[in-house]
Amino acid sequence: MKSQPNAIQRPSGNEVHVWHLNLAVTPVDQEALWNTLDPSERNRCSKFRSELHKQRFIATQGTLRTLMSRYLGLPPHTLRFERSEHGKPRLAGTEPDQGLVFNVSHSGDRALFAVGSDMALGVDIEVRRPLAHVDGLVERCFAPSERDRWQALPPSRQLAAFFDVWTCKEAFIKAVGRGLGLGLTRCILSPDEIPRWEEIPESCGPPDDWSLRKLNLGEDVSAALCARAPDIHWQLNDVDRFLR
């Protein structure tokens, strides 16, 4: 089988490839990406009322297909995905967290794609924006120790700190693949400058089994990567050249 143009070598061992798409910076060919989607994705897209939401969906899902096609050496429109009971996506016909694995997150004009091999993997990105009830979210989603540290911060730093903690928790929840029912308050970050898990649900194994990384994607954005591997080696890649 001939490899596709711009083929990407699969990550091995504890490698994780992270791809960042910023639609405000990288224009995409909407028609070309639309042509990569399968009928169910096109049907889902047609139900969005907002043209902007349609464009973002096409860009995110089409980029995922384009990237995965370069890893697999297959045309993007031929790929098939399936989801677990709680919505975690994977390549059709593969076992959970086995083989070539991926995770996707999007917020506003930003999207993140993480790709690894034989590991539980999750990624989350949030464009920071004002939240009317951030205190209530902290009360419901933070453990008492996390809440105390957040409340001790100057008000000017609280919004960014909330999103930093939130994306770490979301990346973990997505990696585990059991949905929010796992309990955000049971996933407790340590107070260290470099993020790590101080406590997680017993069913997820020891905290040291998991790697957690905050991703620096510029001002006004929080992002995190979480993987079940003791020491991941991750690299941030430019998605632009694969969308030309």
Buried (B, 14 or more C-beta within 10 A) or exposed (E): EEEBEEEBEBBEEBBBBBBBBBBEEBEBEEEBBBBBBBEEBBEEBEEBEEEEEBBBBBBBBBBBBBBBBBBBEBEBEEBEBEEEEBEBBBBEEEEEBEEBBBBBBBBBBBBBBBBBBBBBBBBBBBBBEEBEEBBEBBEEBBBEBBBEBBEEEEEEEBBBBBBBBBBBBBBBBBBBBBEEEBBBBEBBBBEEEEBBBBEBEEEBEEBEBBBBBBBEBEEBBBBBBBBBBEEBEBEBBEBBEBBE
